[in-house]
């Protein structure tokens, strides 16, 4: 008898087992354990057969007959880990699939790389011996690809943030600084730590506060403030002329949560123009 409640009932009512797991979008494998080290697939649901390239001819055969060596090594390691710990384990893996190019189902998909999250549950008999493993595998390729794309975009944005000559900074709904790039520190003389620890610091001259209030109101209304010339003040009191543009930032609920400002220093151009 297999000691795993609902799983036991499914395995012992195989028709029900097949019906339920063939209806699942996840890949499902029932694995026979021989001597605690030799593993053989007894069943794979319809999704697994289609995507991985298995069919009934693979059932009962040792995994090393159709799994590539690198995949076999990882799967075997995780199966043994589940048996040793006597609890379900979950892990992620990157695979090239289908595995077996000799099977007819291989014509459906050719050499696709995918990411999978596997949960392996050991099943034990009355003597405490692991006789089977139930492996449920979820295709997380789309999720991983989105994460990788987000990482690539983030890396590009970080590169721009750190190396652009333009000043970029973000502020919250209270107009306090949230982040400033290196160009900001270079132009205005304020260090990031100083700005973040003292919300009273301002780079807007007193006579230009009304102009900033108008910008904030525009951002609250969802408007993008296009590039225009404004005055700002550095830590040493120097007036700096910049071309400024602003865009609103929203929180997860779609509420206005601050903005991002981009400044281009035009102080020298203004001096030439006045002369």
C-alpha positions as protocol buffer text, in pm:
chain_id: "A"
residue {
  index: 1
  type: UNK
  ca { x: 0 y: 0 z: 0 }
}
residue {
  index: 2
  type: UNK
  ca { x: 127 y: 347 z: -87 }
}
residue {
  index: 3
  type: UNK
  ca { x: 120 y: 592 z: 201 }
}
residue {
  index: 4
  type: UNK
  ca { x: 4 y: 918 z: 48 }
}
residue {
  index: 5
  type: UNK
  ca { x: -373 y: 959 z: 91 }
}
residue {
  index: 6
  type: UNK
  ca { x: -522 y: 1110 z: -222 }
}
residue {
  index: 7
  type: UNK
  ca { x: -222 y: 1010 z: -434 }
}
residue {
  index: 8
  type: UNK
  ca { x: -266 y: 652 z: -315 }
}
residue {
  index: 9
  type: UNK
  ca { x: -629 y: 653 z: -424 }
}
residue {
  index: 10
  type: UNK
  ca { x: -536 y: 785 z: -766 }
}
residue {
  index: 11
  type: UNK
  ca { x: -260 y: 534 z: -826 }
}
residue {
  index: 12
  type: UNK
  ca { x: -483 y: 247 z: -717 }
}
residue {
  index: 13
  type: UNK
  ca { x: -766 y: 365 z: -941 }
}
residue {
  index: 14
  type: UNK
  ca { x: -556 y: 401 z: -1252 }
}
residue {
  index: 15
  type: UNK
  ca { x: -841 y: 497 z: -1485 }
}
residue {
  index: 16
  type: UNK
  ca { x: -923 y: 790 z: -1259 }
}
residue {
  index: 17
  type: UNK
  ca { x: -554 y: 872 z: -1235 }
}
residue {
  index: 18
  type: UNK
  ca { x: -519 y: 886 z: -1615 }
}
residue {
  index: 19
  type: UNK
  ca { x: -835 y: 1089 z: -1662 }
}
residue {
  index: 20
  type: UNK
  ca { x: -741 y: 1353 z: -1406 }
}
residue {
  index: 21
  type: UNK
  ca { x: -380 y: 1394 z: -1509 }
}
residue {
  index: 22
  type: UNK
  ca { x: -453 y: 1394 z: -1881 }
}
residue {
  index: 23
  type: UNK
  ca { x: -677 y: 1693 z: -1810 }
}
residue {
  index: 24
  type: UNK
  ca { x: -395 y: 1889 z: -1648 }
}
residue {
  index: 25
  type: UNK
  ca { x: -186 y: 2152 z: -1825 }
}
residue {
  index: 26
  type: UNK
  ca { x: 121 y: 2053 z: -1620 }
}
residue {
  index: 27
  type: UNK
  ca { x: 343 y: 1761 z: -1719 }
}
residue {
  index: 28
  type: UNK
  ca { x: 283 y: 1457 z: -1496 }
}
residue {
  index: 29
  type: UNK
  ca { x: 505 y: 1150 z: -1458 }
}
residue {
  index: 30
  type: UNK
  ca { x: 458 y: 841 z: -1243 }
}
residue {
  index: 31
  type: UNK
  ca { x: 800 y: 688 z: -1181 }
}
residue {
  index: 32
  type: UNK
  ca { x: 879 y: 340 z: -1055 }
}
residue {
  index: 33
  type: UNK
  ca { x: 1169 y: 317 z: -811 }
}
residue {
  index: 34
  type: UNK
  ca { x: 1388 y: 6 z: -828 }
}
residue {
  index: 35
  type: UNK
  ca { x: 1645 y: -51 z: -555 }
}
residue {
  index: 36
  type: UNK
  ca { x: 1619 y: 318 z: -468 }
}
residue {
  index: 37
  type: UNK
  ca { x: 1843 y: 417 z: -758 }
}
residue {
  index: 38
  type: UNK
  ca { x: 1696 y: 285 z: -1085 }
}
residue {
  index: 39
  type: UNK
  ca { x: 1402 y: 489 z: -1214 }
}
residue {
  index: 40
  type: UNK
  ca { x: 1151 y: 401 z: -1486 }
}
residue {
  index: 41
  type: UNK
  ca { x: 854 y: 599 z: -1615 }
}
residue {
  index: 42
  type: UNK
  ca { x: 528 y: 407 z: -1575 }
}
residue {
  index: 43
  type: UNK
  ca { x: 304 y: 686 z: -1699 }
}
residue {
  index: 44
  type: UNK
  ca { x: 322 y: 1032 z: -1854 }
}
residue {
  index: 45
  type: UNK
  ca { x: 13 y: 1241 z: -1918 }
}
residue {
  index: 46
  type: UNK
  ca { x: -90 y: 1371 z: -2261 }
}
residue {
  index: 47
  type: UNK
  ca { x: 90 y: 1705 z: -2221 }
}
residue {
  index: 48
  type: UNK
  ca { x: 415 y: 1534 z: -2122 }
}
residue {
  index: 49
  type: UNK
  ca { x: 392 y: 1292 z: -2413 }
}
residue {
  index: 50
  type: UNK
  ca { x: 335 y: 1576 z: -2657 }
}
residue {
  index: 51
  type: UNK
  ca { x: 590 y: 1828 z: -2530 }
}
residue {
  index: 52
  type: UNK
  ca { x: 870 y: 1601 z: -2411 }
}
residue {
  index: 53
  type: UNK
  ca { x: 840 y: 1347 z: -2691 }
}
residue {
  index: 54
  type: UNK
  ca { x: 743 y: 1036 z: -2494 }
}
residue {
  index: 55
  type: UNK
  ca { x: 492 y: 764 z: -2577 }
}
residue {
  index: 56
  type: UNK
  ca { x: 391 y: 426 z: -2437 }
}
residue {
  index: 57
  type: UNK
  ca { x: 704 y: 262 z: -2578 }
}
residue {
  index: 58
  type: UNK
  ca { x: 911 y: 456 z: -2323 }
}
residue {
  index: 59
  type: UNK
  ca { x: 715 y: 321 z: -2027 }
}
residue {
  index: 60
  type: UNK
  ca { x: 901 y: 66 z: -1819 }
}
residue {
  index: 61
  type: UNK
  ca { x: 1238 y: 159 z: -1965 }
}
residue {
  index: 62
  type: UNK
  ca { x: 1521 y: 305 z: -1757 }
}
residue {
  index: 63
  type: UNK
  ca { x: 1554 y: 682 z: -1784 }
}
residue {
  index: 64
  type: UNK
  ca { x: 1905 y: 658 z: -1927 }
}
residue {
  index: 65
  type: UNK
  ca { x: 1760 y: 505 z: -2244 }
}
residue {
  index: 66
  type: UNK
  ca { x: 1604 y: 833 z: -2358 }
}
residue {
  index: 67
  type: UNK
  ca { x: 1712 y: 1120 z: -2131 }
}
residue {
  index: 68
  type: UNK
  ca { x: 2025 y: 1315 z: -2233 }
}
residue {
  index: 69
  type: UNK
  ca { x: 2315 y: 1268 z: -1987 }
}
residue {
  index: 70
  type: UNK
  ca { x: 2299 y: 1617 z: -1833 }
}
residue {
  index: 71
  type: UNK
  ca { x: 1923 y: 1592 z: -1780 }
}
residue {
  index: 72
  type: UNK
  ca { x: 1950 y: 1237 z: -1649 }
}
residue {
  index: 73
  type: UNK
  ca { x: 2211 y: 1343 z: -1392 }
}
residue {
  index: 74
  type: UNK
  ca { x: 1994 y: 1626 z: -1257 }
}
residue {
  index: 75
  type: UNK
  ca { x: 1670 y: 1424 z: -1253 }
}
residue {
  index: 76
  type: UNK
  ca { x: 1838 y: 1128 z: -1082 }
}
residue {
  index: 77
  type: UNK
  ca { x: 1993 y: 1357 z: -822 }
}
residue {
  index: 78
  type: UNK
  ca { x: 1659 y: 1519 z: -742 }
}
residue {
  index: 79
  type: UNK
  ca { x: 1472 y: 1188 z: -733 }
}
residue {
  index: 80
  type: UNK
  ca { x: 1725 y: 1050 z: -484 }
}
residue {
  index: 81
  type: UNK
  ca { x: 1699 y: 1370 z: -279 }
}
residue {
  index: 82
  type: UNK
  ca { x: 1320 y: 1334 z: -252 }
}
residue {
  index: 83
  type: UNK
  ca { x: 1357 y: 971 z: -144 }
}
residue {
  index: 84
  type: UNK
  ca { x: 1621 y: 1055 z: 115 }
}
residue {
  index: 85
  type: UNK
  ca { x: 1430 y: 1349 z: 263 }
}
residue {
  index: 86
  type: UNK
  ca { x: 1096 y: 1164 z: 241 }
}
residue {
  index: 87
  type: UNK
  ca { x: 918 y: 1486 z: 150 }
}
residue {
  index: 88
  type: UNK
  ca { x: 821 y: 1656 z: -178 }
}
residue {
  index: 89
  type: UNK
  ca { x: 1096 y: 1873 z: -326 }
}
residue {
  index: 90
  type: UNK
  ca { x: 1072 y: 2147 z: -587 }
}
residue {
  index: 91
  type: UNK
  ca { x: 1345 y: 2259 z: -825 }
}
residue {
  index: 92
  type: UNK
  ca { x: 1390 y: 2448 z: -1152 }
}
residue {
  index: 93
  type: UNK
  ca { x: 1581 y: 2335 z: -1460 }
}
residue {
  index: 94
  type: UNK
  ca { x: 1663 y: 2456 z: -1811 }
}
residue {
  index: 95
  type: UNK
  ca { x: 1620 y: 2188 z: -2076 }
}
residue {
  index: 96
  type: UNK
  ca { x: 1644 y: 2135 z: -2449 }
}
residue {
  index: 97
  type: UNK
  ca { x: 1344 y: 1927 z: -2553 }
}
residue {
  index: 98
  type: UNK
  ca { x: 1199 y: 1703 z: -2690 }
}
residue {
  index: 99
  type: UNK
  ca { x: 1453 y: 1452 z: -2560 }
}
residue {
  index: 100
  type: UNK
  ca { x: 1430 y: 1152 z: -2792 }
}
residue {
  index: 101
  type: UNK
  ca { x: 1467 y: 1228 z: -3162 }
}
residue {
  index: 102
  type: UNK
  ca { x: 1366 y: 873 z: -3260 }
}
residue {
  index: 103
  type: UNK
  ca { x: 1006 y: 907 z: -3145 }
}
residue {
  index: 104
  type: UNK
  ca { x: 728 y: 1006 z: -3383 }
}
residue {
  index: 105
  type: UNK
  ca { x: 604 y: 1283 z: -3156 }
}
residue {
  index: 106
  type: UNK
  ca { x: 934 y: 1460 z: -3209 }
}
residue {
  index: 107
  type: UNK
  ca { x: 806 y: 1599 z: -3536 }
}
residue {
  index: 108
  type: UNK
  ca { x: 581 y: 1835 z: -3341 }
}
residue {
  index: 109
  type: UNK
  ca { x: 860 y: 2034 z: -3173 }
}
residue {
  index: 110
  type: UNK
  ca { x: 1223 y: 2061 z: -3275 }
}
residue {
  index: 111
  type: UNK
  ca { x: 1505 y: 2135 z: -3029 }
}
residue {
  index: 112
  type: UNK
  ca { x: 1330 y: 2391 z: -2811 }
}
residue {
  index: 113
  type: UNK
  ca { x: 1490 y: 2531 z: -2497 }
}
residue {
  index: 114
  type: UNK
  ca { x: 1255 y: 2560 z: -2203 }
}
residue {
  index: 115
  type: UNK
  ca { x: 1246 y: 2627 z: -1831 }
}
residue {
  index: 116
  type: UNK
  ca { x: 1060 y: 2394 z: -1600 }
}
residue {
  index: 117
  type: UNK
  ca { x: 965 y: 2384 z: -1232 }
}
residue {
  index: 118
  type: UNK
  ca { x: 937 y: 2028 z: -1101 }
}
residue {
  index: 119
  type: UNK
  ca { x: 779 y: 1900 z: -780 }
}
residue {
  index: 120
  type: UNK
  ca { x: 875 y: 1542 z: -694 }
}
residue {
  index: 121
  type: UNK
  ca { x: 668 y: 1356 z: -433 }
}
residue {
  index: 122
  type: UNK
  ca { x: 797 y: 1021 z: -297 }
}
residue {
  index: 123
  type: UNK
  ca { x: 542 y: 743 z: -233 }
}
residue {
  index: 124
  type: UNK
  ca { x: 616 y: 478 z: 30 }
}
residue {
  index: 125
  type: UNK
  ca { x: 479 y: 131 z: 108 }
}
residue {
  index: 126
  type: UNK
  ca { x: 390 y: -3 z: 454 }
}
residue {
  index: 127
  type: UNK
  ca { x: 753 y: -93 z: 519 }
}
residue {
  index: 128
  type: UNK
  ca { x: 863 y: 264 z: 455 }
}
residue {
  index: 129
  type: UNK
  ca { x: 1022 y: 178 z: 123 }
}
residue {
  index: 130
  type: UNK
  ca { x: 987 y: 430 z: -159 }
}
residue {
  index: 131
  type: UNK
  ca { x: 828 y: 245 z: -449 }
}
residue {
  index: 132
  type: UNK
  ca { x: 718 y: 530 z: -673 }
}
residue {
  index: 133
  type: UNK
  ca { x: 767 y: 899 z: -738 }
}
residue {
  index: 134
  type: UNK
  ca { x: 506 y: 1140 z: -866 }
}
residue {
  index: 135
  type: UNK
  ca { x: 668 y: 1423 z: -1064 }
}
residue {
  index: 136
  type: UNK
  ca { x: 460 y: 1723 z: -1166 }
}
residue {
  index: 137
  type: UNK
  ca { x: 645 y: 1958 z: -1400 }
}
residue {
  index: 138
  type: UNK
  ca { x: 530 y: 2308 z: -1490 }
}
residue {
  index: 139
  type: UNK
  ca { x: 649 y: 2487 z: -1803 }
}
residue {
  index: 140
  type: UNK
  ca { x: 770 y: 2827 z: -1676 }
}
residue {
  index: 141
  type: UNK
  ca { x: 947 y: 2923 z: -1999 }
}
residue {
  index: 142
  type: UNK
  ca { x: 729 y: 3228 z: -2065 }
}
residue {
  index: 143
  type: UNK
  ca { x: 775 y: 3350 z: -1708 }
}
residue {
  index: 144
  type: UNK
  ca { x: 1152 y: 3304 z: -1723 }
}
residue {
  index: 145
  type: UNK
  ca { x: 1178 y: 3476 z: -2061 }
}
residue {
  index: 146
  type: UNK
  ca { x: 986 y: 3774 z: -1923 }
}
residue {
  index: 147
  type: UNK
  ca { x: 1218 y: 3782 z: -1621 }
}
residue {
  index: 148
  type: UNK
  ca { x: 1523 y: 3772 z: -1847 }
}
residue {
  index: 149
  type: UNK
  ca { x: 1386 y: 4047 z: -2071 }
}
residue {
  index: 150
  type: UNK
  ca { x: 1310 y: 4257 z: -1763 }
}
residue {
  index: 151
  type: UNK
  ca { x: 1666 y: 4200 z: -1644 }
}
residue {
  index: 152
  type: UNK
  ca { x: 1806 y: 4305 z: -1983 }
}
residue {
  index: 153
  type: UNK
  ca { x: 1594 y: 4620 z: -1984 }
}
residue {
  index: 154
  type: UNK
  ca { x: 1696 y: 4692 z: -1626 }
}
residue {
  index: 155
  type: UNK
  ca { x: 2064 y: 4654 z: -1713 }
}
residue {
  index: 156
  type: UNK
  ca { x: 2027 y: 4889 z: -2011 }
}
residue {
  index: 157
  type: UNK
  ca { x: 1845 y: 5144 z: -1798 }
}
residue {
  index: 158
  type: UNK
  ca { x: 2115 y: 5119 z: -1531 }
}
residue {
  index: 159
  type: UNK
  ca { x: 2381 y: 5177 z: -1796 }
}
residue {
  index: 160
  type: UNK
  ca { x: 2200 y: 5488 z: -1920 }
}
residue {
  index: 161
  type: UNK
  ca { x: 2134 y: 5607 z: -1564 }
}
residue {
  index: 162
  type: UNK
  ca { x: 2499 y: 5579 z: -1463 }
}
residue {
  index: 163
  type: UNK
  ca { x: 2671 y: 5706 z: -1776 }
}
residue {
  index: 164
  type: UNK
  ca { x: 2447 y: 5964 z: -1941 }
}
residue {
  index: 165
  type: UNK
  ca { x: 2563 y: 6326 z: -1928 }
}
residue {
  index: 166
  type: UNK
  ca { x: 2207 y: 6438 z: -1856 }
}
residue {
  index: 167
  type: UNK
  ca { x: 2081 y: 6477 z: -1501 }
}
residue {
  index: 168
  type: UNK
  ca { x: 1809 y: 6226 z: -1408 }
}
residue {
  index: 169
  type: UNK
  ca { x: 1629 y: 6203 z: -1076 }
}
residue {
  index: 170
  type: UNK
  ca { x: 1306 y: 6066 z: -937 }
}
residue {
  index: 171
  type: UNK
  ca { x: 1086 y: 6207 z: -663 }
}
residue {
  index: 172
  type: UNK
  ca { x: 782 y: 6087 z: -470 }
}
residue {
  index: 173
  type: UNK
  ca { x: 433 y: 6233 z: -428 }
}
residue {
  index: 174
  type: UNK
  ca { x: 571 y: 6465 z: -158 }
}
residue {
  index: 175
  type: UNK
  ca { x: 833 y: 6589 z: -408 }
}
residue {
  index: 176
  type: UNK
  ca { x: 1114 y: 6444 z: -193 }
}
residue {
  index: 177
  type: UNK
  ca { x: 1410 y: 6294 z: -378 }
}
residue {
  index: 178
  type: UNK
  ca { x: 1397 y: 5916 z: -425 }
}
residue {
  index: 179
  type: UNK
  ca { x: 1701 y: 5863 z: -647 }
}
residue {
  index: 180
  type: UNK
  ca { x: 1956 y: 6071 z: -837 }
}
residue {
  index: 181
  type: UNK
  ca { x: 2207 y: 5966 z: -1100 }
}
residue {
  index: 182
  type: UNK
  ca { x: 2582 y: 6042 z: -1095 }
}
residue {
  index: 183
  type: UNK
  ca { x: 2536 y: 6333 z: -1338 }
}
residue {
  index: 184
  type: UNK
  ca { x: 2305 y: 6498 z: -1083 }
}
residue {
  index: 185
  type: UNK
  ca { x: 2570 y: 6471 z: -811 }
}
residue {
  index: 186
  type: UNK
  ca { x: 2832 y: 6613 z: -1047 }
}
residue {
  index: 187
  type: UNK
  ca { x: 2622 y: 6910 z: -1162 }
}
residue {
  index: 188
  type: UNK
  ca { x: 2457 y: 7013 z: -835 }
}
residue {
  index: 189
  type: UNK
  ca { x: 2721 y: 6904 z: -583 }
}
residue {
  index: 190
  type: UNK
  ca { x: 2477 y: 6713 z: -363 }
}
residue {
  index: 191
  type: UNK
  ca { x: 2549 y: 6351 z: -279 }
}
residue {
  index: 192
  type: UNK
  ca { x: 2267 y: 6101 z: -304 }
}
residue {
  index: 193
  type: UNK
  ca { x: 2289 y: 6023 z: 69 }
}
residue {
  index: 194
  type: UNK
  ca { x: 2249 y: 6391 z: 159 }
}
residue {
  index: 195
  type: UNK
  ca { x: 1937 y: 6431 z: -52 }
}
residue {
  index: 196
  type: UNK
  ca { x: 1770 y: 6113 z: 67 }
}
residue {
  index: 197
  type: UNK
  ca { x: 1840 y: 6185 z: 435 }
}
residue {
  index: 198
  type: UNK
  ca { x: 1725 y: 6548 z: 430 }
}
residue {
  index: 199
  type: UNK
  ca { x: 1388 y: 6610 z: 260 }
}
residue {
  index: 200
  type: UNK
  ca { x: 1425 y: 6987 z: 313 }
}
residue {
  index: 201
  type: UNK
  ca { x: 1700 y: 7015 z: 51 }
}
residue {
  index: 202
  type: UNK
  ca { x: 1576 y: 7185 z: -266 }
}
residue {
  index: 203
  type: UNK
  ca { x: 1741 y: 7269 z: -596 }
}
residue {
  index: 204
  type: UNK
  ca { x: 1464 y: 7511 z: -693 }
}
residue {
  index: 205
  type: UNK
  ca { x: 1532 y: 7882 z: -625 }
}
residue {
  index: 206
  type: UNK
  ca { x: 1270 y: 8046 z: -399 }
}
residue {
  index: 207
  type: UNK
  ca { x: 1143 y: 8271 z: -678 }
}
residue {
  index: 208
  type: UNK
  ca { x: 1081 y: 7967 z: -901 }
}
residue {
  index: 209
  type: UNK
  ca { x: 871 y: 7761 z: -657 }
}
residue {
  index: 210
  type: UNK
  ca { x: 546 y: 7855 z: -832 }
}
residue {
  index: 211
  type: UNK
  ca { x: 681 y: 7715 z: -1158 }
}
residue {
  index: 212
  type: UNK
  ca { x: 756 y: 7384 z: -984 }
}
residue {
  index: 213
  type: UNK
  ca { x: 407 y: 7372 z: -830 }
}
residue {
  index: 214
  type: UNK
  ca { x: 258 y: 7409 z: -1177 }
}
residue {
  index: 215
  type: UNK
  ca { x: 473 y: 7121 z: -1301 }
}
residue {
  index: 216
  type: UNK
  ca { x: 359 y: 6900 z: -1013 }
}
residue {
  index: 217
  type: UNK
  ca { x: -7 y: 6977 z: -1087 }
}
residue {
  index: 218
  type: UNK
  ca { x: 45 y: 6885 z: -1451 }
}
residue {
  index: 219
  type: UNK
  ca { x: 205 y: 6555 z: -1349 }
}
residue {
  index: 220
  type: UNK
  ca { x: -82 y: 6477 z: -1112 }
}
residue {
  index: 221
  type: UNK
  ca { x: -316 y: 6520 z: -1408 }
}
residue {
  index: 222
  type: UNK
  ca { x: -118 y: 6265 z: -1607 }
}
residue {
  index: 223
  type: UNK
  ca { x: 57 y: 6516 z: -1831 }
}
residue {
  index: 224
  type: UNK
  ca { x: 415 y: 6494 z: -1957 }
}
residue {
  index: 225
  type: UNK
  ca { x: 596 y: 6825 z: -1921 }
}
residue {
  index: 226
  type: UNK
  ca { x: 809 y: 6875 z: -2230 }
}
residue {
  index: 227
  type: UNK
  ca { x: 1157 y: 7023 z: -2237 }
}
residue {
  index: 228
  type: UNK
  ca { x: 1168 y: 7388 z: -2131 }
}
residue {
  index: 229
  type: UNK
  ca { x: 1430 y: 7618 z: -1980 }
}
residue {
  index: 230
  type: UNK
  ca { x: 1430 y: 7660 z: -1601 }
}
residue {
  index: 231
  type: UNK
  ca { x: 1669 y: 7775 z: -1331 }
}
residue {
  index: 232
  type: UNK
  ca { x: 1802 y: 7550 z: -1060 }
}
residue {
  index: 233
  type: UNK
  ca { x: 2046 y: 7608 z: -777 }
}
residue {
  index: 234
  type: UNK
  ca { x: 2352 y: 7401 z: -685 }
}
residue {
  index: 235
  type: UNK
  ca { x: 2478 y: 7321 z: -337 }
}
residue {
  index: 236
  type: UNK
  ca { x: 2732 y: 7606 z: -359 }
}
residue {
  index: 237
  type: UNK
  ca { x: 2458 y: 7855 z: -450 }
}
residue {
  index: 238
  type: UNK
  ca { x: 2541 y: 7874 z: -820 }
}
residue {
  index: 239
  type: UNK
  ca { x: 2241 y: 7925 z: -1049 }
}
residue {
  index: 240
  type: UNK
  ca { x: 2231 y: 7661 z: -1321 }
}
residue {
  index: 241
  type: UNK
  ca { x: 2019 y: 7686 z: -1634 }
}
residue {
  index: 242
  type: UNK
  ca { x: 1877 y: 7357 z: -1759 }
}
residue {
  index: 243
  type: UNK
  ca { x: 1634 y: 7227 z: -2017 }
}
residue {
  index: 244
  type: UNK
  ca { x: 1393 y: 7027 z: -1802 }
}
residue {
  index: 245
  type: UNK
  ca { x: 1135 y: 6761 z: -1887 }
}
residue {
  index: 246
  type: UNK
  ca { x: 913 y: 6568 z: -1647 }
}
residue {
  index: 247
  type: UNK
  ca { x: 708 y: 6249 z: -1663 }
}
residue {
  index: 248
  type: UNK
  ca { x: 463 y: 6114 z: -1403 }
}
residue {
  index: 249
  type: UNK
  ca { x: 516 y: 5791 z: -1209 }
}
residue {
  index: 250
  type: UNK
  ca { x: 226 y: 5575 z: -1090 }
}
residue {
  index: 251
  type: UNK
  ca { x: 196 y: 5305 z: -823 }
}
residue {
  index: 252
  type: UNK
  ca { x: 56 y: 4954 z: -877 }
}
residue {
  index: 253
  type: UNK
  ca { x: -299 y: 5083 z: -834 }
}
residue {
  index: 254
  type: UNK
  ca { x: -257 y: 5349 z: -1102 }
}
residue {
  index: 255
  type: UNK
  ca { x: -235 y: 5639 z: -857 }
}
residue {
  index: 256
  type: UNK
  ca { x: 11 y: 5922 z: -914 }
}
residue {
  index: 257
  type: UNK
  ca { x: 320 y: 5852 z: -707 }
}
residue {
  index: 258
  type: UNK
  ca { x: 575 y: 6111 z: -813 }
}
residue {
  index: 259
  type: UNK
  ca { x: 779 y: 6173 z: -1123 }
}
residue {
  index: 260
  type: UNK
  ca { x: 1106 y: 6151 z: -1310 }
}
residue {
  index: 261
  type: UNK
  ca { x: 1294 y: 6461 z: -1422 }
}
residue {
  index: 262
  type: UNK
  ca { x: 1560 y: 6493 z: -1691 }
}
residue {
  index: 263
  type: UNK
  ca { x: 1782 y: 6802 z: -1706 }
}
residue {
  index: 264
  type: UNK
  ca { x: 2027 y: 6911 z: -1973 }
}
residue {
  index: 265
  type: UNK
  ca { x: 2276 y: 7172 z: -1855 }
}
residue {
  index: 266
  type: UNK
  ca { x: 2263 y: 7479 z: -2083 }
}
residue {
  index: 267
  type: UNK
  ca { x: 2433 y: 7726 z: -1848 }
}
residue {
  index: 268
  type: UNK
  ca { x: 2726 y: 7793 z: -2081 }
}
residue {
  index: 269
  type: UNK
  ca { x: 2496 y: 7834 z: -2382 }
}
residue {
  index: 270
  type: UNK
  ca { x: 2291 y: 8088 z: -2185 }
}
residue {
  index: 271
  type: UNK
  ca { x: 2604 y: 8286 z: -2101 }
}
residue {
  index: 272
  type: UNK
  ca { x: 2703 y: 8296 z: -2467 }
}
residue {
  index: 273
  type: UNK
  ca { x: 2351 y: 8398 z: -2566 }
}
residue {
  index: 274
  type: UNK
  ca { x: 2345 y: 8687 z: -2315 }
}
residue {
  index: 275
  type: UNK
  ca { x: 2685 y: 8811 z: -2425 }
}
